[in-house]
Amino acid sequence: MVLRSAVDLTGQGWVQIGELALAFVLSAAIGAEREARQKSAGLRTHTSVGFAAALIMIVSKYGFSDVLGDHVTLDPSRVAAQIVSGIGFIGAGLIFIRRDAVRGLTTAATIWLTAAVGMAAGAGLWLLALIVTAGHFTLMFLLGPLARRLPVSRFAPTRLHLRYVDGRGVLRTVMAACADEGFTLSEVAVDQQARPEPGTVTLWLTVQGSGSPARLVARLSEIDGVLAVAGQDADSAFL
């Protein structure tokens, strides 16, 4: 018993191995949810972040015990604190802007949350790590659909990506359908990065109104001549 306690105090015992394993499992679970949604950071990225954060916490707690003495004192929180600032570089790399639409905010926040879960597991706060992981799945699977059902401000713009056959008056029909669904068209722009097939046009449309964006997308997809249409929600992901 004394030998086991001595080994654990060095930071290389079964307790620390269990903390790393917990961080690995919880981070992988969060990453699997992101992978299933085909986000830019998935299973491997989240698992690596949480697993590494747990190891850094353990190193911060035990890695300098051999240099401590009467004339040497260390703050064990200083190394662990760098995880919070360091993870910001990964999160910033996941956020990008395209045509005024911000993408990757939720994934970047999830990376930050995964690092916190790994830190909690590495610190031995296994209950908090479990609760935060459960909170993540509650947020994604319960609060996410609830947020999409909340009433949208009529002043909040919705962006539509539309591809249609040219020369059939499709755009006029689309504009009429938007008006029928309670939307006004505020901007029309050709998608310069798209490579449409001959005889087709690809546009970005910005509409505002009190109607349902998902219902508008469904309505437009039924118009003869519309080849593809998708709308963007609050997370800038296509509906």
C-alpha positions in Angstrom: 0.0 0.0 0.0 2.8 2.4 0.9 4.6 1.4 -2.4 1.5 2.1 -4.5 1.0 5.5 -2.8 4.7 6.4 -3.5 4.3 5.4 -7.1 1.1 7.4 -7.5 2.8 10.5 -6.0 5.4 10.4 -8.8 2.6 11.0 -11.3 3.1 7.6 -13.0 0.7 5.3 -11.1 -2.6 3.7 -11.9 -4.5 6.7 -10.7 -2.9 8.9 -13.4 -3.3 6.2 -16.0 -7.0 6.1 -15.1 -7.2 9.9 -15.5 -5.6 9.7 -18.9 -8.0 6.9 -19.9 -11.0 8.9 -18.8 -9.8 12.0 -20.7 -9.3 9.8 -23.8 -12.8 8.3 -23.6 -14.7 11.5 -23.0 -12.7 13.5 -25.6 -13.3 10.7 -28.1 -17.0 10.8 -27.4 -17.2 14.5 -28.0 -15.1 14.1 -31.2 -17.3 11.3 -32.5 -20.3 13.6 -32.3 -18.4 16.3 -34.2 -17.2 13.7 -36.7 -20.8 12.5 -37.3 -21.8 16.0 -38.2 -18.9 16.3 -40.6 -17.3 19.2 -38.9 -13.8 20.5 -39.7 -12.4 19.1 -36.4 -13.6 15.6 -35.7 -12.7 12.5 -33.7 -9.0 12.6 -33.9 -8.6 16.4 -33.3 -10.9 16.4 -30.2 -9.4 13.2 -28.8 -5.9 14.6 -29.2 -6.8 17.9 -27.5 -8.5 16.3 -24.5 -5.9 13.6 -24.1 -3.0 16.1 -24.3 -4.7 18.5 -21.9 -5.0 15.8 -19.3 -1.3 14.9 -19.7 -0.3 18.6 -19.3 -2.3 18.8 -16.2 -0.6 15.7 -14.8 2.8 17.1 -15.8 2.0 20.4 -14.1 1.0 18.5 -10.9 3.9 16.0 -10.7 6.5 16.8 -13.3 8.7 19.1 -11.2 8.6 17.2 -7.9 12.3 16.1 -8.3 13.6 19.7 -8.3 11.6 20.9 -5.3 13.5 21.8 -2.2 14.1 24.3 0.5 15.2 26.9 -1.9 12.9 26.0 -4.9 9.2 26.6 -5.0 6.9 26.2 -8.0 3.4 27.2 -8.8 1.8 24.0 -10.2 -1.0 25.9 -11.9 1.3 27.9 -14.2 1.9 25.1 -16.8 -1.8 24.1 -16.8 -2.9 27.7 -17.3 -1.1 27.8 -20.6 -3.6 25.3 -22.0 -6.4 27.9 -21.8 -4.4 30.4 -23.9 -2.7 27.8 -26.1 -6.0 26.2 -27.2 -7.1 29.5 -28.6 -4.7 29.1 -31.5 -6.4 25.9 -32.6 -9.9 27.5 -32.1 -8.9 30.5 -34.1 -7.8 28.3 -37.0 -11.2 26.6 -37.1 -13.1 29.9 -37.6 -13.2 31.5 -41.0 -15.4 34.0 -42.8 -16.8 33.6 -46.3 -19.0 36.3 -47.8 -19.7 37.8 -44.3 -20.8 34.3 -43.0 -18.9 33.2 -39.9 -18.3 29.4 -39.7 -16.7 27.2 -37.2 -17.7 29.0 -34.0 -19.4 26.0 -32.5 -16.6 23.6 -33.4 -14.0 26.1 -31.9 -16.0 26.3 -28.7 -16.3 22.5 -28.6 -12.5 22.3 -28.9 -12.2 24.6 -25.9 -14.7 22.5 -24.0 -12.8 19.3 -24.8 -9.6 20.8 -23.5 -11.4 21.7 -20.2 -12.7 18.2 -19.9 -9.2 16.8 -20.4 -7.9 19.3 -17.8 -10.6 18.2 -15.3 -9.8 14.5 -15.9 -6.1 15.1 -15.5 -6.7 17.0 -12.3 -8.6 14.1 -10.9 -12.0 15.9 -11.1 -13.6 13.0 -12.8 -17.2 13.9 -11.8 -16.9 17.4 -13.2 -15.5 15.9 -16.5 -18.4 13.6 -16.8 -21.0 16.3 -16.1 -19.5 18.7 -18.7 -19.4 15.9 -21.3 -23.0 15.1 -20.6 -23.8 18.8 -20.8 -22.2 18.9 -24.3 -24.4 16.2 -25.6 -27.4 17.8 -24.0 -26.5 21.1 -25.7 -26.0 19.5 -29.2 -28.9 17.1 -29.3 -31.6 18.9 -27.2 -30.8 22.7 -27.1 -29.7 22.8 -30.8 -33.1 21.7 -32.2 -34.8 23.9 -29.6 -32.8 27.0 -30.7 -33.8 26.4 -34.4 -37.5 26.4 -33.4 -37.3 29.7 -31.6 -39.0 32.6 -33.5 -36.6 34.4 -35.8 -36.4 38.2 -35.8 -37.8 39.5 -39.1 -34.8 41.7 -39.3 -32.4 38.7 -39.2 -31.0 38.0 -42.7 -31.0 34.5 -44.1 -28.6 33.6 -46.9 -29.6 31.1 -49.7 -27.4 29.4 -52.1 -29.3 28.8 -55.3 -28.5 27.0 -58.6 -31.0 27.1 -61.4 -31.5 26.7 -65.1 -31.0 29.9 -67.0 -33.5 31.3 -69.5 -36.7 30.0 -67.9 -37.7 32.9 -65.7 -36.8 30.9 -62.6 -35.4 33.8 -60.7 -38.8 35.7 -61.0 -40.6 32.6 -59.7 -38.1 32.4 -56.8 -38.7 36.0 -55.9 -42.4 35.5 -55.9 -42.1 32.4 -53.7 -40.0 34.4 -51.2 -42.7 37.1 -51.0 -45.4 34.4 -50.5 -43.4 33.0 -47.6 -43.1 36.4 -45.9 -39.6 37.3 -47.1 -38.1 40.3 -49.0 -35.1 39.9 -51.2 -32.4 42.3 -50.0 -29.3 41.1 -52.0 -28.5 39.1 -55.0 -24.9 38.1 -55.9 -23.4 35.7 -58.3 -21.3 33.0 -56.7 -17.9 33.8 -58.2 -16.3 30.6 -56.8 -18.9 28.3 -58.2 -18.3 26.4 -61.5 -21.8 25.9 -62.8 -22.6 23.7 -65.7 -23.4 25.4 -69.0 -26.9 26.9 -69.0 -27.1 27.2 -65.2 -26.7 30.1 -62.8 -25.4 30.0 -59.2 -26.4 32.8 -56.9 -26.2 33.9 -53.2 -29.5 35.4 -52.1 -30.0 37.4 -48.9 -33.6 37.5 -47.7 -35.3 39.0 -44.6 -38.7 38.2 -43.1 -40.7 36.6 -40.4 -41.3 33.3 -42.2 -39.5 30.0 -41.7 -36.2 29.7 -43.6 -36.5 25.9 -43.7 -40.0 26.1 -45.2 -38.7 28.6 -47.7 -35.9 26.3 -48.8 -38.4 23.5 -49.2 -40.7 25.7 -51.3 -37.9 26.9 -53.6 -36.6 23.3 -54.1 -40.0 22.4 -55.6 -39.8 25.1 -58.3 -39.3 23.7 -61.8 -35.8 24.7 -63.0 -34.2 25.0 -59.5 -31.4 22.5 -59.4 -30.2 23.0 -55.8 -31.0 25.4 -52.9 -29.7 25.5 -49.4 -30.1 28.0 -46.5 -27.8 28.9 -43.7 -28.8 28.8 -40.0 -27.3 30.7 -37.1 -24.2 28.6 -37.0 -23.7 29.3 -40.7 -24.2 25.7 -41.6 -26.5 24.7 -44.3 -30.0 23.7 -43.2 
